[in-house]
Amino acid sequence: MNRLLDDYEKGKQFFLYTGRGPSGHTHIGHLVPWVFAKWLQDKFGAKMYFQLTDDEKFWTKKT
């Protein structure tokens, strides 16, 4: 985090990446990282990419 903040102070931009890889129903516990990512986006003016995917589970699923 220090490196990111140091770079930000030097005028460098960064982006945020978060998302959801569904393995069940979405619940209130999923909100914590999403709300934090949104706060960072608003605070630093960063772009945020939110991915909803099941591809990781497809490729790592044991058959």
N, C-alpha and C positions, 0 to 999 in steps of 0.2 A: 504494500500500500504506500509506503514511503516513496518508493521509486515512481509510482504513478503520480503522486502528489507533487514530487519534485519536477517531473516532466510537465505537469499541468501548469505549474508556476512559471515555467520557461515558455509557455505558450503552445505546447504540444497538445493535440487533441487525442482522445481515446474513445472507444466505444464499449458498450455493455452488451453482454450476451447472456440470456437466460431462456428458460423455456420449460417444457413439460414433456416427459416421455411417459405416456400413460401406461400404468400397470394396474390401475383401478380407478375408482371415482376420485375426482378432485375434492379436496377437503380444506378446511380452514388453515391447516398447517402449511399448505402450499402458498398461502398469501404472504408469509413473512419474507422470503427472498424476493418476491415480486414487488412488494411495497418498498423494500429497501432499494431494489434496482431502480424503481421509479423515482425515489427520492434522489438517488445519485444522478439520474438523468436530469432532473429538474435543477439540482444544485450546481452541476457542472456543465449543463448544456450539451451533454453527450448524446450521441445516437444510441438507440437501444434496439437490439435484434431479439425478438421473442420467437422461438421455434417450438412448434407443436409437432412432434414426430414420433414415429414408432420404428424408425429405421434401425436405431441402435439395437433395439430388442429383437428385430428380425435377424440381424447379422450375428448376434451373440446367443440367440435362443438355441438350446440343446434340443435336438429332435430325437 
